[in-house]
Amino acid sequence: MEQPARVYRPLTDAQQRLLDQLVSDCAARVAGYIRRFHGRRFDAADLTAETFARAAANIGALSACEQPVVYLLAIARNLCRDGVRRKSPGVLTEAAADELTAASEDPASAALRREREDELRAAVDALPEAFREVVILRMTAGLSFEEIAGTLNIPLGTALSRMHTAIQRLRKALGEREQSERSVAQSDSRERRR
């Protein structure tokens, strides 16, 4: 079933200035959030543009919003959720794209950095969605906890509690991996001494 085409009204000069200012102030935060949530850098540009297009289509609501970045991130969040549902396999991942662009870095340090990033990314991805969203909004989009609460439509205390729990879970997950690696290294060292 074909959806009807959207009809957009031209923006007034004031609305255009507001949108231009928001793109200037918030595009990097929105794109960072989308890249981390969605996982594909190449789709992030399209989703960022779609976020601002939807914001322009609802410029009245955006104009009335006290925290426009919260409004924009709520749009981005919904777009990412829709995108995850339709995510297709076989697309160049962000990690693969990083490998293609990191040619100037020392190979040993690049491998170690990628390994640590992959471990952290896997640990964050393993968190339940409620905790993962708070971490991504805080660490990638740089939102305050008040802004996170507004974006997720949850109380401030809940946002703080979710972040605290997420950090505990990440420490535990990464600590267990580190402990496991130390144990393997120690047993290898003992084996070599024999």
N, C-alpha and C positions, 0 to 999 in steps of 0.2 A: 504494500500500500504506500503510495507516494504521499509525502508530507507536503503541506502547502508551503510556498515560499514565504520567507519572512519579509515584512515590509518595514524598512528602516526610515525613520524621519531624519532629515538633515539636522545636525547639531547646531545649536546657537553658538555664537562666538565664545560666550562664557563656558558653555559645556565643552567646546573643543579645547579651550585653554585648560580646563580641569582635567580632561582626558590626557592631553599632552603632558601636563605636569605629573600625573599619576604614572604614565609610561616612563617618564624620566626618573621618577623617584622609586618606583616599585618593580619595574620590569625585571631587574636582576634578581630580586628576592623571589618573585613569582617563578621565574625560569629555574632558579636553583631548587626551589621546592618541587617543581614538576620533574626536573631531571632526577632528583633523588627518589621521589615517590614512584615515578613511572619507569625509571631505569633505562630509558633510551634517549640519548642526547638529541638524536635527529628528530624524534617526535616532539621533544620539548619545545622547540621553536614554534612548531605548528600549534601546540596546545597553549603556549604563551600568547600567541596572536589571537587564538580563539577566545582565550580568557578576556582579553581587552575588547574584542569584538562584542562579546556578550555583555560586558560592562557598558559599552557604548549603547547597545540596544536597550539597556535598562538604566540609562543615565540619570533618570529621575531618582531612582532608589539609591544610586551611587552618590548623587549630590547630597542626599539627605543623611547619608551615613557619617557617623562621627569618626570612624576608623576605616577609611576606604581600603587600606591594605588587607584588613580582615575580610571585607566584602570580596575583594579580588581573590584572596586565597581560598575562600569558600567556593567560588566559581572554579578555580583551578583544581581544588580537591574533587569536586564532582566530575569534572572532565577526566581527571586521572582515574577515578573509580570506573568510569565508563570505558576508558581506554584499557584498563587492566582486564576488564571482562572480555574485551575483543582482541586482546594481545595475541599476535600471531607469532609462531616460532620461526626461526631461521633469519631473523633480522640482526644486523650488526649491533652488538651490545655496546654499552658505554665503555666497558672494560676493554673490549677489542679495539674500540676507537682510541682509547688512551694508549694502548700498545703501539698503534700506528703513529701517534703524534709524539711519543716520548723518546724518540730516537737520540736526542742530544744528551740524555741523562746517562750516568755511569750504569752499566748493565747490572752490577751487583746491588747497588743501592736502589735502583729502580725495581728490581725483583723483590727485594726486602720490603720496600714501600708498598708495592702492589699486594704482596702477601698480607701485610698488616691491614691494609685497606679492605682487602677481600674478607679477612677474618671479622673485622668490625662490621662491614656491610652484611655479612652472613648472620652475625649476631643480632643486628638491628632487624634484619628481615625475618628472623625467627621469633621476634617479639609478637605478641598478639597485636592486632591492628590498633586497638585503642592506645596502647603504649607507644607503638611505632609512630603513629601520627604525631604525637606530642614531641617525640625526639626529633623527627624530621622537621617539624615546624620550628622548633627551637634552634637546632643545630644548622639546618640548611637555609631556612628562610630568615633566621635571626629574629623571630618574633619574641615579644615579651610574653610572660605568662598570661597577662590580661588579654593580649591579642590572640593567643592560642585559645583561651577560653571562649572568646567571641567567635573565632573561626569555627571551632568545633561545637559551639552552642552548648557548653558545659560550664558549671560553676568554676571559679578561680581555684578553689581548694581541690577540686577534682583534677584540674590540669596539673597542679603542683604535686599532688599525690601520684598521678600517673607517671610524671617525670621521675620522681623519687624511686618508684618501683621499677621503672625501666632501667635506671642507672644501676640499681642493685642487681637486676637480672643480667645486665651486660657485664658488670664486674664479675659476677659468678661465672658466666659463660666464657668470658675471655680468660679469667683466672684459671679455670679448669683446663683450658687448652694450653695455657702457658705452663701449668704444673705438669701436664702430660708430656709436653715437649722437653721439659727439664728432666723428667724421669727417664725418657728415652735417651737423652744425651748422656746422662750419668751412667746408664747401663752400657751404652756404647763405649764410654770412656773406660769402665771397668773391664770390659771385654778386651780392649786393646792392651791393657796393662798385663793381662794374663799371658 
